[in-house]
Amino acid sequence: MKTFYFVRNGGKYKKTTFLEIKYKDGVLQESIIASPWVGRPVISPDGKTMHLGERYMKRTETGWSKAKYLEKPFIGSDSMFIMRLSSSINGTYYFDTHKKKEPDYPIRYSRLINGKYEEPKALSKVINSGTQINHPFIAPDESYILWDAKREEGYGSSDIYISFKQKDGTWGEAQNLGNNINTEAWEASPSITPDGKYLFFSRNVGSENYENVDIFWVDAQIIETFRPKN
């Protein structure tokens, strides 16, 4: 909980820049990891890999490695543009996919089987409903998934939703995180800190041009208010 990764655009940053802010020796130190940015950062549960959509970095003794591309079945002749990818403890990937002829960009998953990733499969309509379906975050134990989407029952623009995995392995009803999180504005990119204590997300506080998107956070216990009691 001493290092924060995010992307910034504006002010002295003329291009969207991938930044690291680290609390060290009693002060906050800012450094650039990549400019222009290379993807939306999500760190794996074991802390060894930083996923950046269709790319990734490995943690080394001196910092993060250079960004590398994922291999097949994620990159190839029928490649999918992956904006955000999140992984579970057992290595399963959950990610949004942008392909031609798929206007609603379903969220897919791919399991690691005998050292190789299976062909990605779309999650059910419980999750892949509405439009602007993006930015999944999978719980380390795969007990729940967070994502954002625009749905008729939402508050206006994109809202953040949660679904819990049921005993039979299927995903339960998608639940809007409610007006403590969602507003008429665009809310997106939910993630939980490694210690499980805080929920971070983005909100557009500017205009429809998204010239001012801020980062917000709340106590992650809000998730427990949506967890099924059975």
Secondary structure as the mmCIF struct_conf table of DSSP 4:
data_model
#
loop_
_struct_conf.conf_type_id
_struct_conf.id
_struct_conf.beg_label_comp_id
_struct_conf.beg_label_asym_id
_struct_conf.beg_label_seq_id
_struct_conf.end_label_comp_id
_struct_conf.end_label_asym_id
_struct_conf.end_label_seq_id
STRN STRN1 THR A 3 GLY A 10
TURN_TY1_P TURN_TY1_P1 GLY A 11 LYS A 12
STRN STRN2 TYR A 13 LYS A 24
TURN_TY1_P TURN_TY1_P2 ASP A 25 GLY A 26
STRN STRN3 VAL A 27 ALA A 34
BEND BEND1 SER A 35 PRO A 36
BEND BEND2 GLY A 39 GLY A 39
STRN STRN4 PRO A 41 ILE A 43
TURN_TY1_P TURN_TY1_P3 PRO A 45 ASP A 46
BEND BEND3 GLY A 47 LYS A 48
STRN STRN5 THR A 49 LEU A 52
TURN_TY1_P TURN_TY1_P4 GLY A 53 GLU A 54
STRN STRN6 ARG A 55 THR A 60
TURN_TY1_P TURN_TY1_P5 GLU A 61 THR A 62
STRN STRN7 GLY A 63 TRP A 64
STRN STRN8 LYS A 68 TYR A 69
TURN_TY1_P TURN_TY1_P6 LYS A 72 PRO A 73
BEND BEND4 PHE A 74 GLY A 76
TURN_TY1_P TURN_TY1_P7 SER A 77 ASP A 78
STRN STRN9 PHE A 81 PHE A 81
BEND BEND5 MET A 83 MET A 83
STRN STRN10 LEU A 85 SER A 87
TURN_TY1_P TURN_TY1_P8 ILE A 89 ASN A 90
STRN STRN11 TYR A 93 ASP A 96
STRN STRN12 HIS A 98 HIS A 98
TURN_TY1_P TURN_TY1_P9 LYS A 100 LYS A 101
TURN_TY1_P TURN_TY1_P10 PRO A 103 ASP A 104
STRN STRN13 ILE A 107 SER A 110
STRN STRN14 LEU A 112 ILE A 113
TURN_TY1_P TURN_TY1_P11 ASN A 114 GLY A 115
STRN STRN15 LYS A 116 TYR A 117
HELX_LH_PP_P HELX_LH_PP_P1 GLU A 118 PRO A 120
STRN STRN16 LYS A 121 ALA A 122
HELX_LH_PP_P HELX_LH_PP_P2 LEU A 123 SER A 124
TURN_TY1_P TURN_TY1_P12 LYS A 125 ILE A 127
BEND BEND6 ASN A 128 ASN A 128
BEND BEND7 GLY A 130 GLY A 130
STRN STRN17 THR A 131 ILE A 138
TURN_TY1_P TURN_TY1_P13 PRO A 140 ASP A 141
BEND BEND8 GLU A 142 SER A 143
STRN STRN18 TYR A 144 LYS A 150
TURN_TY1_P TURN_TY1_P14 GLU A 152 GLU A 153
BEND BEND9 GLY A 154 SER A 157
STRN STRN19 ASP A 159 PHE A 164
STRN STRN20 LYS A 165 LYS A 165
HELX_LH_PP_P HELX_LH_PP_P3 GLN A 166 GLN A 166
TURN_TY1_P TURN_TY1_P15 LYS A 167 ASP A 168
BEND BEND10 GLY A 169 GLY A 169
STRN STRN21 TRP A 171 TRP A 171
STRN STRN22 GLN A 175 ASN A 176
TURN_TY1_P TURN_TY1_P16 ASN A 179 ILE A 181
BEND BEND11 GLU A 184 ALA A 185
STRN STRN23 GLU A 187 ILE A 192
TURN_TY1_P TURN_TY1_P17 PRO A 194 ASP A 195
BEND BEND12 GLY A 196 GLY A 196
STRN STRN24 TYR A 198 ASN A 204
BEND BEND13 GLY A 206 GLY A 206
TURN_TY1_P TURN_TY1_P18 GLU A 208 ASN A 209
STRN STRN25 VAL A 213 ASP A 219
HELX_RH_3T_P HELX_RH_3T_P1 ALA A 220 THR A 225
TURN_TY1_P TURN_TY1_P19 PHE A 226 PHE A 226
BEND BEND14 ARG A 227 ARG A 227
#
